[in-house]
Amino acid sequence: MNFDFLEDMDNDDKEIEIQYHPQNQEDALRLKKFIEYQMQTIDVVDENNQIKKIRLAMIYYVHYHQQKITIYGKNETYLCYQFWDSISNLFENLYFVEVRKDIFINHYHIKDIQSEYIVLDNGQILSI
């Protein structure tokens, strides 16, 4: 499959058009799902108690502990004030791996997997 990027100077909306050959429909649908994942955001609270949106693709892992959801980025930590059931439903349908009942790891940020731990591409080590 080849990709051509065409700039649409007259279009200021947020739509992305994917043109594909009928034989490559499955590839186009996978690309669509990946782009939607890259664009999707979640509301979090940063260290300064400011509400902000972060892209799901920038999340390294999510941890649920003592009724609190902590979201870890490359070098940032956020809190999420949603119910764990809704968060776990969101992440289990995306590009995240549930390594325990309380941890989802973004598989795009996994550098190495060993029998007892996972190394993320930011150097962080998570026991499993």
Beta strands, then each sheet from edge to edge (+ up, - down):
strand 1: 41-45
strand 2: 51-55
strand 3: 61-65
strand 4: 68-72
strand 5: 77-80
strand 6: 96-100
strand 7: 103-106
strand 8: 110-113
strand 9: 117-120
strand 10: 125-127
sheet 1: 1+ 2-
sheet 2: 5+ 4- 3+ 7- 6+
sheet 3: 8+ 9- 10+
end
